[in-house]
Amino acid sequence: MPFWRLVGWDLLILWRSGAAAAAITLLLAAAAFASYNGLRILAGHTTAIAEAQVLTQISPDTAASGVQSPHAVRLRILAAEPPLLDFAAGRTGLDPIIGEATPLTPLHRTFENYQVDHPLSLALSRFDFAFLMTVVAPLILIALCAGLLGEEGRTGRLALLIAQGAQPGRIVLARVTARTMLVALPLVAALLAQAFASGLEGARISAFMGFLGVAILGLLIWAGFCVALNSLVGQGVASAIALFAVWLVLAATGPSAITAAAQAFAPAPPRLAFLADARRAEIAAVKDAESLAQAYLNDHPELEQGDFDVPGWARSRYLVSQSVDQSLAPFLSRFDASLERQIAIAASLQALTPTLAQSIAMTDIAGTSARTALDRQAEARTQVTALRNALGEAIMGGRGVSAAEAASWSVRFLPTQSAAAWPSLTSLMLWLAAVWSLALAAMRWKGRQSD
């Protein structure tokens, strides 16, 4: 019997039994929820950035006033929209997208007014297309593929198919192919609908094609598991238990265990300890304000005093913020180093589970990964440091700044571009080759058993 005839016959049986309609309904409902979450997050990000940009506009009165005090210059740090924010939320909701600083602001206070979403909303937003493709879709595929030959063995259809020239291995492959198509086609349609609903242009086009490729690659890996285990185990209940056990280890507990191991081997310094250190450093700097001013003047003998009246408290506050940053620099370095190690550990262990590799690849392509968030925070500190270095001498020397100079510091966009996903793609390709090698060997073994 031709292979594609077996596939079509199986799709017809699935439709008549109601399994196809149930699977498609469940997939489309899950995709609709993921789409809603993605569009909501995208709209919230766009609105927040637009409102922040409005606040950076220089009013006509300010522009006409000419010179203004350097300590009043305000810099807003805005995170550019990630290429596929509506497909993979990633670190969205955990990391800030808007910050504000002046020359008097310590680095750690750039994002201090940022508040994360409500915990329930944050948990629900985790259900995005990345979660759907890495966790939910494989589970539905496994449910459809559990015990493929069990019913045929009981009803005698298997013997009839074999008598017509169909090998058991080819039957398993055809039935898994039909079920994979049943899962893949609605999901691909949902991904395309989401892409066109939120706009597909520029960098989003290449990012979307990569995201779609990773999604299909993941389904093919799980299809290989279904072929292999149904060929090797054979019995309905036993194959169902084996498939679910593989999903439980590789998709559910495996990624969580690797994440927990990364946090255990590279723990971040406690946040409360950081806040206590910051408070102590600020109190000490305020007490030493006079000595800080004298040290600054000794380090800058070339500083010329202007005729602009900068308040004394502003000069003191500028020096205090510099001292606080110097005191907290070791802590921030340890914090960044711990995150770097956590990312490195997860990346080095991602080959142990295709789900983790697929998830990392999707957030890298979407521009919402932990690596992108860490780079964005580093860039924010660089921009705030540059602002203070540029206006510090004006504050200490009593020099006013023009409206044009103040406007040049009004806003900075932080990078959120896609990251290189090749390490994760390499892991996925290795999994694909290994699983399908096992599947083909199991099919041949199944054929020999039936001879």
PyMOL commands that set and color helices and strands:
alter all, ss='L'
color gray80, all
select helices_A, chain A and resi 3-17+19-55+60-64+70-72+107-109+119-125+129-145+150-155+157-163+168-198+203-232+236-265+271-287+289-299+312-352+354-366+370-397+403-407+422-450
alter helices_A, ss='H'
color red, helices_A
select strands_A, chain A and resi 67-68+75-79+98-101+401-402+411-414
alter strands_A, ss='S'
color yellow, strands_A
deselect
rebuild
show_as cartoon
